[in-house]
Structures are given as structure tokens and as C-alpha cells.
Amino acid sequence: QVQLVESGGGSVQAGDSLTLSCEASGLLLNGIGMGWFRQAPGKEREFVAADTWNGGTLAYADSVKGRFTMSRDNAKNTVYLQMTSLKPEDTALYYCAATSALFTTAEALYAYWGQGTQVTVSS
């Protein structure tokens, strides 16, 4: 079975940094695209970042561009989301997801999802 497990979330102050990790099991990340999404209380889930199977192409939501950096280590079957200059509006449950496509930002094309890790940013 496929499992995606996010970690690294926590409660921080505005301006701080956090790095999230997503470790996959039952699925090799080498050859597939990965994405990060987030959902704040009372809001719909939204796209954050995505990369290609080898991390060569990246896409970011306008709201996080310049502050967040996605990367991966296929040898460790893990993807990361480095977040800097965090803002209260970044507060959300962050999800890691895997797609059968090489690269996509479309939520509907992601077949596997983790349980999420909570990020809370206080002003």
C-alpha cells in the first residue's frame, strides 16, 4: 500500500522558518511528480508547490513564491518544503501528494495524499 507521511510542522512566530518533509512508502518517487497543498480552517484546499519527477521543474502559488522552496531526494524517497518569512496567513494543514503524471499543479490529478502536518504562524 501507498503511504505519504508529512512531518516538520509546528507553531512559530511570523517571520520564522520551517521545513516540512514528506516520506513515501509503497511508492517510488523517482519517475512521478509531487505536490504540496494546504487547507486553512473554513477554507478549501489550495495548491502550494509542485515539481517534476527529478525536481527539474518547479511551480509555486503566487502567495508563496519567493518564500517557499520545494526540493526532493529520490534516493531517500522524500520531498521537502522549505518555508521562510512565514506569515499568519500561511497557517494551515499542509498536505503532500503524489501524481501519476510527471508534473502537474492540478489537484484532481493527484491520486495519493498524506494525512497532513499542521503549521501555525502567530503574529
C-alpha positions in Angstrom: 0.0 0.0 0.0 1.0 3.6 -0.6 1.7 5.9 2.3 2.8 9.5 2.4 3.8 10.8 5.8 4.3 14.5 6.4 6.4 15.9 9.3 8.1 19.1 10.4 5.1 21.2 11.2 4.8 23.3 14.3 3.9 26.6 15.9 6.1 29.5 15.0 6.2 33.3 15.0 5.7 35.4 11.9 9.0 35.8 10.0 10.3 32.4 11.2 11.1 29.4 9.0 10.1 25.8 8.9 11.0 22.8 6.7 8.4 20.1 6.0 9.2 16.6 4.9 7.2 14.0 3.1 8.4 10.4 3.2 6.8 7.9 0.8 6.4 4.2 1.2 4.9 1.7 -1.2 5.6 4.1 -4.0 8.9 5.2 -5.6 9.0 9.0 -6.1 11.6 8.6 -8.8 9.5 9.0 -12.0 6.5 10.8 -10.7 5.5 14.3 -9.8 4.9 15.5 -6.3 2.9 18.4 -4.9 2.3 20.3 -1.7 -1.2 21.7 -0.8 -2.6 23.3 2.2 -6.0 23.9 3.8 -6.9 26.5 6.4 -9.9 26.2 8.7 -13.1 27.1 6.9 -11.3 27.3 3.5 -10.9 25.0 0.6 -7.6 23.2 0.0 -5.2 25.1 -2.2 -2.2 24.5 -4.3 1.2 25.4 -2.8 4.0 23.9 -4.9 4.8 21.1 -7.3 7.8 19.6 -9.0 8.7 17.1 -11.7 10.0 13.6 -11.1 13.5 14.8 -10.9 12.9 18.2 -9.3 14.0 19.9 -12.5 10.8 22.0 -12.9 9.0 23.8 -10.1 5.8 25.7 -9.8 4.6 27.8 -6.8 1.4 29.5 -5.9 1.7 33.3 -6.1 1.1 33.6 -2.4 4.2 31.7 -1.5 6.5 32.5 -4.5 9.9 33.7 -3.3 9.3 32.5 0.2 8.8 28.7 -0.2 11.2 26.3 -1.9 10.3 22.7 -2.8 13.0 20.1 -3.3 13.4 16.3 -3.3 15.8 13.5 -2.6 14.6 10.5 -4.7 17.3 8.3 -3.0 15.5 8.9 0.3 12.1 8.8 -1.3 11.4 12.1 0.3 10.3 15.6 -0.7 10.7 18.8 1.2 9.1 22.2 1.5 11.3 24.9 2.9 9.3 27.8 4.2 10.7 31.2 5.1 9.3 34.5 6.1 6.2 32.8 7.4 3.0 34.9 7.7 -0.1 34.3 9.8 -2.0 33.6 6.6 0.3 30.6 6.0 -1.4 28.9 8.9 -2.9 25.6 7.6 -2.8 21.9 7.4 -0.1 21.1 4.8 -0.5 18.0 2.6 1.9 16.1 0.5 0.5 14.4 -2.6 1.7 12.2 -5.4 0.5 12.1 -9.0 0.9 9.6 -11.8 1.8 12.5 -14.1 5.4 13.7 -14.4 4.3 17.2 -13.4 1.0 18.9 -12.6 -0.4 21.6 -10.5 -4.0 20.3 -10.8 -5.3 18.9 -7.5 -7.6 16.5 -9.3 -4.7 14.7 -10.8 -3.1 13.8 -7.5 -4.0 10.2 -6.5 -2.3 9.8 -3.2 -2.3 12.1 -0.2 -0.7 12.2 3.2 -2.6 13.0 6.4 -1.1 16.5 6.7 1.1 18.3 9.2 -0.1 21.4 11.0 1.7 24.8 10.6 0.6 27.6 12.8 2.1 31.1 12.4 1.4 33.7 15.1 1.7 37.4 14.6 
